[in-house]
Amino acid sequence: SSGPCDAAAANDAAPVSSADPQKNARILIATYQTLDVASDDADASFLLANYPEDSFSHIIIDECHRSAWGKWSQVLTRNPSAVQIGLTATPRTLTVSEKTREALADQQVNADNLRHFGEPVYEYDISQGIEDGYLAACEIVKQAVFLDEERDCEEVTGVDREDLAGKRLLDALTGDPVDLDEAREHYGAESLEALLLLPERAHEMCVDLFTHLVETGGPEQKTIVFCARDHHADRVAAELNNLYAAWCAEHHCRRAQPYAFKCTASVGGAQYIADLKAASRSHFVATTVDLLTTGVDVPPVRNIVFFKYVQSPISFYRWWGAGRGSTRRPAS
């Protein structure tokens, strides 16, 4: 935001911190968190205390789709005279075929942005990005992920308790064992992995993925696997490492270390992103939850894999945009 201060005496640009509002800088760079407007229950105290109404002549909001127009909109509404620019690299979905809660929320985000900012003055669509070489013309592969091959994956709406009989069950949040009589009567297909972890299911899905890698160029392809929970990401990484070790032993190949690794906030996963991007003999498969969902560009990635349900069109296209390779999407 450009502030109304003495340009001759001011710094050109400065980051705002909770200890220093940088009122003498011509351009202030701040986060929602610093301004105390990051959530609906935030009180905007830093913004209100340091910047009166119409303090700024220009306001640029990056990632402007992150709204639902809660507290952070005060940055805009308190400066009605300012030139206001909203930026986002998130695709604008115009139609939604499935009326899921997430898809409807995507529509609302689009409506909010258009209501406030108006029609975009500049758009760079996905097809143009593909033509220019910034995005891959991806291939979407759908796979059935239920262990019973006789079930039609297009008709499955979830699993009942009796479907889980004889299987090892773990709490997806804690990793603790779950007895069958403690399980819910029914798990919706969209929430199964988020609530219940089935090691047998995770193993079979990893076998299917590893087979795909071997058949399409070899196991050492840069790949991101989106999981439902941290324990799920741990399990998937362990299964893929075991499969890779067995494959290397069979083919008398030297193993890359690490091959599959968990890349989530709980383990400081951001430190591994550089290795995922650049390392040629390690860090091939990253299992994550949401650390690699936005703001990450990993050109060497050839496979984006969803081991959890993705019901948001915006999320699907944004996560696909992290890499420039083929997209693999197991379907339930």
N, C-alpha and C positions, 0 to 999 in steps of 0.2 A: 504494500500500500504506500502511496506517495503522500508524505505529510506536508502540511502548510507551514514549513519552518524556513528560516533564513538559509537559502541555498549556499551562500558564501561561507557561512560558519558551520555548516552541517557536514557530516560524513555522507558519502554517496549512498551507502547501504550498510545496514547492520542487523544482526539477528536479535530478536527480542528474547529476553529471559525473564524469569519470575523476579529476579533481583534488579533488572535493568530494563525499563520500557523503551529506552533508546529514543527519547522524544526529539532529539536534535538531528537525527538522521533523516535524509530526504526519502529513503526507501526503507521500510521496516519489513522484516521477514519473520513471521510468527507461525506457530502451530496452534491448532484448536486447543490443545492441552494447556499451552502457556496462557492463552486468553481466557481459560476457564469456561469454554463453550463446547467441550468435546462430547457432552452427553446431555440428555434432557434434565437430569438432576443436578447438573453443574449450575453455579450461581452467576457466572460471567463476571465475577468480582474484579479480576484483573482488567478486563476490557472496560468496565464501567468506571473504575477508579482512575484509569490513566488516559482514556481517550474519549473526550466529550463527543456529542453528536456532531456530525459533519466535520470530523477531524481530518478526513482524507479526501483527496481529489480523485484518486484512482484506487480501485480494489481489485486484486486478481485472486480468485479462489481456485487453487489446483485441486484435482480430484473432486470436482463439484458434485458428482453423483452421490457422494457419501453424505446424504442428508437426511431425508424424511423431514427436512426443514424443521429441525429442532432448535436448540439453543444457539447453534453457531450462526443461524440466519441473522442474529442480531448484528453481526459484523456488517451485514448489508443494509438491514433496515434502519440502523442508526446513522447511516451515511447515504441518505436518499439522493443527494446531489452529486455523488461520485460516479465516475465512469466505472461500471462493474462488469468484469469479464470472468466467465466461468470456463474452466479448462477441464477436460477429462479424456482419457484414452479408452474409456469403457464404451463398448459398442452400444448404439441406440437401437433397441429392439422395438419394432413398430407393431408387430403382431405376435400373439402368444397362442400356441395351439393347445397347451395344457394349462388349465386354470388352477395351478398349484398356488399355495400361499406365496412361495418365493417368486413365481412368475408374475403374479399380480403385484407384488411389491416392486418388481422391476418396472412394470408399467407405471406405477405411481411415481417412482424416481424420475422417469422420463417426463411425466406430466408436470412434476414440480419444477424441474429444470426449465421446461418450455414455458411454464406459467411465469416464472420469474425473469429468466434471461431472454425469452423469445426464441424464435427459430435461430439455429446456429448461423453465424456469419461465415463459418468455414467448417467443412466436414471432409474427413479423409476416411473413406469407407474400407471395409475389409477386402473387397475385391481389388481395389486399387493397391492396397498394401501387399496383396499376393502378387499382383502384376509387377510391382516395383521390387519384389524380392525381400521385403521385410517380414512377410508372413508366408507360411507354407500352405500350399494347396493340399490340405490334409485329407487323409483317408480315415473315415470313421469305421471302426470295427466293433460290432456288438456281439457280446457273448452271454450265454445263459450262465448264471452264477449260483443256481441252486444245485444241491448235490444229487437230487433225484432227476435223472436225465429224461424221465418220461413226462415231467411236468412242462407244460407250455409256458415258456418264460414270458410271453406276452400277456398271459392271463393271471399270473401270480400276483396276488395283492399282499403277500406276507406269509408268515408261518405261524401255525398254531402250536400249542404246547406239545401235542402228541407227535408233531413232526420232529421234535428235538430229542425224543426218547433214544437212549443209547449213545448220545453224543456228549462230548466234553464241553461244558459251558463255563464261561468266565465273565465276570462283570466287566463291561467295556471301560468303565471309568477307573476302577480300582485294580483290576486284574485278578481279583479273588474268585475262587471257585463258586459256582452257583448250582444248587441242587435243582433237579427237575421240578420238584414241587414248589420251589421258590420262584420259578420262572413265570412270566405273565401268561395269561390264557392265549394272547395273540400279540404278535409283533408285526407292525406294518413294514412292508418292504423298504420304505424310505427311512425307517428308524432302527432296523435290526442291528446293523454294525455299531450304531451310536449307543446302543443299550446293552447288547450281548455280543460277546466275542466267541466264535466257534473256531478253535484251532484247526479242526478238520476242514472246514470251509475255507479258511485262509490258506491252508496248504494247497488245496485243489486249485484255488484261484491263482496262486503263485506258480504252480506247475503249468497252468495254461499260459500265463504270461511268459514264463521262461521258455516254454516251447516256441511261442511266437517269436521271441528274440532270436533263438537259435535258427529258426527257419527263415528269418528275414535279415541275415547278415551277421549273426553271432551274438552271444550274450553281452559283449562289452559295448553296448550302445547306451549313450546318455539318455536316461529315462527318469521321469518324475512320476511317482505314484501317490495319489491323494487318498489318504486313509480317513477313517471316521474319528478316531481317538488316538492318543499317544500310545496306549498299549497295543492298539491295532497296528500302528506304524512300527513298533518294536517287533511284533510278530511277523509282519510282512518282510521286514529287513532280514530277520533271522532265517526265515524260510528261503528267501532268495539266495542268501549266502550259503546255505546248505546245498541247495540245488547247483549253485555255481561251483562249489568245492567238488561235488561229485562229478560234474561235467569236466572240470579241469583234470581230475584224476583219471577219468576214462580216456581223455584225449591227450594225456601227458603234457598238459600245458602249465605254464607258470601262472599261479594265481595272482590277480591284482588285489592289493590290500590298501584300503578297504574297497570292497566291491559294492555292496548295498549298505546304506547307512541312514540312520534316522536324522532328519533335518527339521526339527521343530523348535519352537521357542523354549520348551522346557530343558533342552540340552544346549542352548546357545547356538542353534542351528545356523544362524546367519554367518558364522565363521566358516562354514563349509561351502557357501555359495560360490566363492572364488574357485575352489577346487572342482566343483561341479562344472563350472564354465570352462576352466582351462586345463585341468589335469588330464593327461592322455593315457596314464597307466593306473589310474585309481579313481574312486568316487564316481562310479558309473550309474548307480541307481539310488536316487534320493526318495525316501519315504517320508511324507510330510502330512500335516493336517491342514494348516492354512498359512504357513510361513511363506510359501512360494506362490501365493495367490495373486498378488498385485505388485507392480513396481519392480518386477524382476525380469530381466531379459537374459535368457540362456540360449544363444543361437545354436550350440552343438546338440541340444536336446532333440532326439528323434521320436520319442514316444511320450505322450501325456496320457497317464492311465488313471482311471477313476475306479477305486475300490470302495467308493461310497456314492450314494445317490446325489446327483446334481440336478436340482429342479429349477435352478435360476438360469435362464438364457444368458444373462449378463455374465454370471460367474463362469459358465462354460466357455464363452468366447474369450473372456479375459484370461482364464487359465491356459487355454490353448495358445494364446499369444505369447506365453512365456518362452516357448521354444519355436523352432522353425522346421520341425520334423513331422512325421506322421502322428495322427492322434488315434489312440486306441481307447475305446470306451466300453468296458464290460457292462452289459445291460442286465437288469433284473426283471 
